[in-house]
């Protein structure tokens, strides 16, 4: 489980067995992620990579390696970003003692979305996005939460065609990969867990 509050940015690469994450900043000899925003990593730790929950399969001097299934590669942006050696958002798993500053994020991406517009506002950026599968639009409503590439954001508005927009403050803009997004880019989207559970429970009750 995660909060959608990105700790650091890494660079994603393909390797023979899964994908490799290179971490920024100084790293320790034995625990590669020390000082890189993630804290000491151990084998088996869960890390959200652009909103996708991956398991640390190997600790490396400058990051870590994770195994990724064909299903995950097919349903997320990880394959394209690994091929392009792109930067990705990283967040370690939530501990029970941590503050829940964002919202509950499972790291199980629901589907892809497309960036439709990026507008500079006086004190923020306005990002307009659309679910590639319109069926997921029912999980988004004004002032609800949504995870975009693993970033917890508040829905500022939406329409009936799976299109919605968010307001991004300068800190989030500069501390995540959102500043690198361009119109037409694909993003990983995860709807609020509460919306999905509510739908399931109400459906079972009818």
N, C-alpha and C positions, 0 to 999 in steps of 0.2 A: 504494500500500500504506500502511496506517495501523497504529496500535498500540492504538487504543481508549482512549487517554488524552486526555480532552477538554482543550483549551487555553483555550477561552473560550465564552461564550454569545452568540448574536446573535438578531436578530428577523427572521423570515422574512415576506416580503410577495410578493404576485403583482405582476407588471408586464406590459407588453405583450409583451415578448420574454422569457419564462421567469419566473424568480423573482429577487427582490432580497433581499440580506442586509444588514441594518444592524448595524454593529458597535458595541460599547460603548467608552467611554473616549476619550481624545484620539487624533486621527488626523492623519497628515501630509498636506500639500497634494498631493504627487505620488504617494505610496504609501499608500493609504487605511488599510491594516490595521496600519501601524506603531504600536506601543504598545497594540494591542488584543488581544494574546495570540497572534496568528498570525504576527507578523513581517511584513516587507515583502512585499506580494503583487505578482505579475506576471501579465500576460495569459497564460492557458493553464495556470496553476497548478491543482492538484487539491486540493479541500477536501472533507472528509467533513462532511456536513450531516445531523445526526441519523443518522449511519451510512451515508448515501448519498453516494457519490463524485460530486462535481460539478466542472465545469471553469469557472474564472473567465473569463467572456466579456467583461467590462468592469469596470474599476476605477472606483469612484465615490468622491466626497469622504467619504462616511460608511460605506463598505462595498464591496460588489461585486455584480455581476449574473451569474447563471448560467443557461444554457439547460437546460431539462428536457424530456425526451421524454415523449410520451403514455404509453409503457410504464412509465417510472419513476413518473409521477404515479399510474398505476393500481395499482401494486404496493407503494407505500409510503404513509406518512402525510403526505408533503410537500404534497399538494394541500389537504388539510383544514387543515394548519397555516399555509399561506400565506394561505388565505382568512380565518383567524382572527388573522392577524398574531401568531402564537405564537412563543415563544422556542425556540431549537434549539441543540443541542450542535455545536461546531465544532472540527475538528482539521485541521491542514495535513498534507500527505503526508509520509511517513517518508523521511528521508535515510539513506544508507548509514552515515553517521557517528553517527547517533542511537542512543541506548539503546533497547532493546526492553523497555520497562517493563510493557506489557500483554501482548497476544498479537497474532499476525498477523491483521489485519482487511483485507479486500479493498475494502470499501465497496460491495459488491454484495449488497444485501439479499435474503435467501432468502425471507422472507415476513413477514406480520404476526402479531403476538401480541396477547393481551388481558391486562390486569392484573386478576387475580382477588382479590388481597388485599394490603393494606399494613399491616404490624404493627410498632409501635414496640417495640424491644428495649432492654435496659439500655444497651448500647454500640453499637447498630446499628439498621438497619431491615431487616425481612424482607419481600421482595417475591415474591409468588407470581404466576406468569404461565403462559399456555398458548399453544402454537402454534395459530393458526387452522386450519392444515392439519396434522392429526395425523401425517402421513407424516414430517414433519421431526423428530418426537420421537425418532427413532432416532439422531439426531446429538448428542443431549445425554445426558451421564452425569455422575454425581457427581464433583466436582473438575475437570471439564472447563471450558473457557472458552466464553463466549457474548457476543456484542455486542448490547446493548440500547440502541436509539437512539444507536448509535455508541460506547457505553461498554463497555469491557472489564470483564466481571464473571465471577466464579467460581461455577459451579453448586454450590450447597450440598446440593441433593437433587432428585430427580425421581421420577416414577411412570411407569407404562406407557401413560398416555393423553396424552402430549405436554405434561404439566404439570410445571413445575419451579419452584424458588425459589432466590433469591440473598440473600446478606447484604451490605448496603451500609453502609460505614463513614461516619462524620459528614462527613469531607472530601469524599468523592464525592457524598454527599447534597446538600451545600451548593454544590459547585462545578459541578454539572450541573443538568439540568432534571428530575431524578428527584423533587426536592422538590415539583414541580408536578403529578406524576402522581396520578391518582385511580382508584379501582376502576372498571373498565369501559373505561378508556382503551386506545387502540390504540398499539402500539409496533412499531418496525422491529426485526426480529431477523435476525442473521447467525450461522449455526452455525460452529463451528471448522473452518477449512480442512483441518486434518489429518484430521478425521473423514470429510469428503467425498472427499478424495483416496484415503484408505485404502479406502473402500467401492468406489470406481471401480477401483482396482488389483486388489483381491481379486476383484471381479466379472469383470474381464478375464482373470484367471488360472484361472477355473473353466471 
